[in-house]
Amino acid sequence: MKIIVQPLGLPGLSEIIGKKAEFEFSGGTILDLVAFIVKKHGLKARQILLDNEGEVDSIIQFIINEEGFLHRDDFTSRHLKDGDILKFLLLAGGG
């Protein structure tokens, strides 16, 4: 199946995969897709997407098909479907 990935606010990831990338993905969850991207693009992708424990970095959030931000628990339970658009976003705080 095809999944479209758009990294927003992650210039390092955009440099690796482009501003809009289409991946042939055999299916699974968001975490499965992150693991797929890290395996395909190596250490630089790992440094951008994962923390020191190998988990998705807490500063990264996801939106599927404009449905709003996903809760971190959904990263392992939400299965992607053919044609899904997954946006990777960098969370920013401030005041």
C-alpha positions, 0 to 999 in steps of 0.5 A, a space after each residue: 500500500 502507499 502512504 504519503 509522509 509530510 515532515 513539517 517543521 523537521 528540516 532534517 527529515 525533509 532533507 532525507 525524504 523530501 517535503 512529501 514522500 510516498 512510501 510503499 509500505 506493507 502495512 501496520 501501525 505508525 510505529 511500524 512506518 517509523 521503523 520502516 523509515 529508519 531502516 530505509 534511511 539509516 542513522 540520520 533518520 534515527 537521530 531525528 525520529 527516535 530518542 536515546 531509548 529507541 522510542 519516537 521522540 516526545 517532540 514529534 507528533 503525528 496527524 493522519 488525514 487531517 484528523 487532528 493530533 494522535 495521542 501517543 497511545 495511538 502510535 501502536 494501535 492505529 493501523 495505516 490504510 492505503 492512501 493515508 497521509 501522515 504528517 510528522 510535526 515538531 511540537 513547539 512550546 513557548 509562552 
